[in-house]
Amino acid sequence: MISCRSTETTTVVSDPITFRPAPTDETDKPTRDEPLSVSLGELQPIQSLDPLYALNNASKRAVFLIYEGLTRLDENGVPQPAIAESWSISEDSLTYTFTLRENAIFHDSPVFSAGFGRPVEARDVINVFNRMANASVPTGAAELFRHSIVGFDAFFQQNHSIFFVDQRPLSAISGITEVDEKIVEFKLNKPDKHFLAALAHPYASIYPRESLRSGTRSLHGHPVGTGLFRMSSMSGDSLLTLERHFRHYMPELADERVTSLNINVHKSESILFRKLATEQIHALPELGPQTTDTMLKTADTLMPNYEETYRLFNRGSQHFYLHFFPNSTHPLDESRFQEFKNILSETAFEGIYDMKSPEPSIQFGDSTDNKKLIIGYNPHPFVFHASRVAVSDLMDTFDIKMYLANRPNIDLTFFWSEDSSIAGAERIKSFKHYNYALTHYRTGEVLFNEYPWWMSFKEYSKNDSFEL
C-alpha cells in the first residue's frame, strides 16, 4: 500500500502553476490584530450553494469557501489531505482507502437535531457520490467520476433511464464502500492520476446526509459544510456574507484576522471596478471582458496607469466554440453560411483570441428562410460578450433571434458553447480567453492558482502604508 505522503500521491497534477503576488516588505505588514472583513466582487450570479448546482465559476468559488472535499489543493495545485486526514493506494492504483479526520466538524445547523454540527462520517461521503448519479440533479459532478469509479456509470445510467424506483436493481455505486464509520474505500476502473485532484473539486464537496431529508432546509440557500467559512446571511442575489468557522481542524489555512467574507454580486463590470478602486471590495476573482480590454496592455501586463495600483493574476485560459447546426429548423444554405462566416471573420472580439479551426465538411440542405438565424449562447460572460458583438455585426444582413441556452436544441442555427463538440453540429470557430483576477495593492494578499474556483486568504494582510 502507498501512504498519502508518498511521492505517488503528489503527482496527480502535472506542471502545476501558481500565481502568487510579489512579496512585500515586512514593514508593510500591520501590527494591529483587529478582525478583518474581506470583500470580493463577482460578475456572475451565485445561483446556488448546493455543490451539485454550482454551474458557474462564481457559484463554485462560494461553494469552495463553505465546503470541503476529501482532499484539497494547495497553492501549487497539488492535492493535500482535507476531510480525509490520510489515504492509501493499492499497488495496482485501483483502490483508494481514505481515513476521515475525527475533528472534521460540520457547521452548526438546524438540520441536526440539537443544532450543533457533528463529525463527518463515511456514510456522508457515500451519500454525496450516490446523489451525483440522480436524474434530478445536474450532471457536471457525475461527469467527473462516472467513468473512473467502479459501478458509477451503471448507477448513473439506471437512474437516468429507469424512472420507477421499485424497478431499479441498483441501490448505490458499487465501487464506494464504508469500511467503518471513519474509513471509506473507492475502487477505480483503471488508474487515474487525476483522481485525488478531482476529489478537491467543489462538485465533490461533502455535506451531511441530514441536509437532504424531507422537510429540511435546502442546500441551495442553507449550505452545511466543513469549510473555513460558514453561511451568515444572504441579501437577495447581490450580497452573500460568510463568517469564520472557528472549529475548523486547520485554522492556519486562512489568516487568523480574516473573520468574515462579503461576496458582492453585480452584473455591471464598471460598478465592480469602481468599488475595487475605492476599496469597497478587495479582489475581483474573475475579470469580465470589458475590464480585461480596458486594463490590459498585453496578455500579462496592465496598462501603465494601472500597474502601480493593482495586482494582476493570469489564471490560465479557457476555450469556447461556435457550432453550426445544418439540420436546424432554421437552416442556412451554403452561400448564406459563407456570408455569415465572412462577416464573423472581420469581427474584433475584445479580450478574446480567435483560434484556427478545421474547415467543416457540411452537407447543406434546402432552406426556405435564409435570413432567419436562431442563435443560442452559454451564460459565461465571455461567451455572452462574443455572441453579442457578433450579432451587432450581423444584424444588417440577417434576421437574428438570440437566447440563453445551457444546451442546444433543434431550433438553433448556431450555438456558442464551452463544449468543444456537440452531436449533430459542426464546429466552425474556436476562441479562447484568459482568466484574470485583480486585487488592489493597498489591500491584502489573496492567492490564486490555475483553478478558477480556488483562492486562499492564508497570507492576507492589510497594507495601510500604501500611498496612492
C-alpha positions, 0 to 999 in steps of 0.5 A, spaced: 500 500 500 502 507 498 501 512 504 498 519 502 505 522 503 508 518 498 511 521 492 505 517 488 500 521 491 503 528 489 503 527 482 496 527 480 497 534 477 502 535 472 506 542 471 502 545 476 502 553 476 501 558 481 500 565 481 502 568 487 503 576 488 510 579 489 512 579 496 512 585 500 516 588 505 515 586 512 514 593 514 508 593 510 505 588 514 500 591 520 501 590 527 494 591 529 490 584 530 483 587 529 478 582 525 478 583 518 472 583 513 474 581 506 470 583 500 470 580 493 466 582 487 463 577 482 460 578 475 456 572 475 450 570 479 451 565 485 445 561 483 446 556 488 450 553 494 448 546 493 455 543 490 451 539 485 448 546 482 454 550 482 454 551 474 458 557 474 465 559 476 462 564 481 457 559 484 463 554 485 468 559 488 462 560 494 461 553 494 469 552 495 469 557 501 463 553 505 465 546 503 470 541 503 472 535 499 476 529 501 482 532 499 484 539 497 489 543 493 494 547 495 497 553 492 501 549 487 495 545 485 497 539 488 492 535 492 493 535 500 489 531 505 482 535 507 476 531 510 480 525 509 486 526 514 490 520 510 489 515 504 492 509 501 493 506 494 493 499 492 499 497 488 495 496 482 492 504 483 485 501 483 483 502 490 483 508 494 482 507 502 481 514 505 481 515 513 476 521 515 479 526 520 475 525 527 475 533 528 472 534 521 466 538 524 460 540 520 457 547 521 452 548 526 445 547 523 438 546 524 438 540 520 441 536 526 437 535 531 440 539 537 443 544 532 450 543 533 454 540 527 457 533 528 463 529 525 463 527 518 462 520 517 463 515 511 456 514 510 456 522 508 461 521 503 457 515 500 451 519 500 454 525 496 457 520 490 450 516 490 446 523 489 451 525 483 448 519 479 440 522 480 436 524 474 434 530 478 440 533 479 445 536 474 450 532 471 457 536 471 459 532 478 457 525 475 461 527 469 467 527 473 467 520 476 462 516 472 467 513 468 473 512 473 469 509 479 467 502 479 459 501 478 458 509 477 456 509 470 451 503 471 448 507 477 448 513 473 445 510 467 439 506 471 437 512 474 437 516 468 433 511 464 429 507 469 424 512 472 420 507 477 424 506 483 421 499 485 424 497 478 431 499 479 436 493 481 441 498 483 441 501 490 448 505 490 455 505 486 458 499 487 465 501 487 464 506 494 464 502 500 464 504 508 469 500 511 467 503 518 464 509 520 471 513 519 474 509 513 471 509 506 474 505 500 473 507 492 475 502 487 477 505 480 476 502 473 483 503 471 488 508 474 487 515 474 492 520 476 487 525 476 483 522 481 485 525 488 485 532 484 478 531 482 476 529 489 478 537 491 473 539 486 467 543 489 462 538 485 465 533 490 464 537 496 461 533 502 455 535 506 451 531 511 446 526 509 441 530 514 441 536 509 437 532 504 431 529 508 424 531 507 422 537 510 429 540 511 432 546 509 435 546 502 442 546 500 441 551 495 440 557 500 442 553 507 449 550 505 452 545 511 459 544 510 466 543 513 469 549 510 473 555 513 467 559 512 460 558 514 453 561 511 451 568 515 446 571 511 444 572 504 441 579 501 437 577 495 442 575 489 447 581 490 450 580 497 452 573 500 456 574 507 460 568 510 463 568 517 469 564 520 468 557 522 472 557 528 472 549 529 475 548 523 481 542 524 486 547 520 485 554 522 492 556 519 489 555 512 486 562 512 489 568 516 487 568 523 484 576 522 480 574 516 473 573 520 468 574 515 467 574 507 462 579 503 461 576 496 458 582 492 454 580 486 453 585 480 452 584 473 455 591 471 463 590 470 464 598 471 460 598 478 465 592 480 471 596 478 469 602 481 468 599 488 475 595 487 478 602 486 475 605 492 476 599 496 469 597 497 471 590 495 478 587 495 479 582 489 475 581 483 476 573 482 474 573 475 475 579 470 469 580 465 471 582 458 470 589 458 475 590 464 480 585 461 480 590 454 480 596 458 486 594 463 490 590 459 496 592 455 498 585 453 496 578 455 500 579 462 501 586 463 496 592 465 496 598 462 501 603 465 496 607 469 494 601 472 500 597 474 502 601 480 495 600 483 493 593 482 495 586 482 494 582 476 493 574 476 493 570 469 489 564 471 490 560 465 485 560 459 479 557 457 476 555 450 469 556 447 466 554 440 461 556 435 457 550 432 453 550 426 447 546 426 445 544 418 439 540 420 436 546 424 429 548 423 432 554 421 437 552 416 442 556 412 444 554 405 451 554 403 452 561 400 448 564 406 453 560 411 459 563 407 456 570 408 455 569 415 462 566 416 465 572 412 462 577 416 464 573 423 471 573 420 472 581 420 469 581 427 474 584 433 472 580 439 475 584 445 479 580 450 478 574 446 483 570 441 480 567 435 483 560 434 484 556 427 479 551 426 478 545 421 474 547 415 467 543 416 465 538 411 457 540 411 452 537 407 447 543 406 440 542 405 434 546 402 432 552 406 426 556 405 428 562 410 435 564 409 435 570 413 432 567 419 438 565 424 436 562 431 442 563 435 443 560 442 449 562 447 452 559 454 451 564 460 459 565 461 460 572 460 465 571 455 461 567 451 455 572 452 460 578 450 462 574 443 455 572 441 453 579 442 458 583 438 457 578 433 450 579 432 451 587 432 455 585 426 450 581 423 444 584 424 444 588 417 444 582 413 440 577 417 434 576 421 437 574 428 433 571 434 438 570 440 437 566 447 440 563 453 441 556 452 445 551 457 444 546 451 442 546 444 436 544 441 433 543 434 431 550 433 438 553 433 442 555 427 448 556 431 450 555 438 456 558 442 458 553 447 464 551 452 463 544 449 468 543 444 463 538 440 456 537 440 452 531 436 449 533 430 453 540 429 459 542 426 464 546 429 466 552 425 470 557 430 474 556 436 476 562 441 479 562 447 480 567 453 484 568 459 482 568 466 484 574 470 483 576 477 485 583 480 486 585 487 488 592 489 495 593 492 493 597 498 489 591 500 491 584 502 494 578 499 489 573 496 492 567 492 490 564 486 492 558 482 490 555 475 483 553 478 478 558 477 474 556 483 480 556 488 483 562 492 486 562 499 486 568 504 492 564 508 497 570 507 492 576 507 494 582 510 492 589 510 497 594 507 495 601 510 502 604 508 500 604 501 500 611 498 496 612 492 
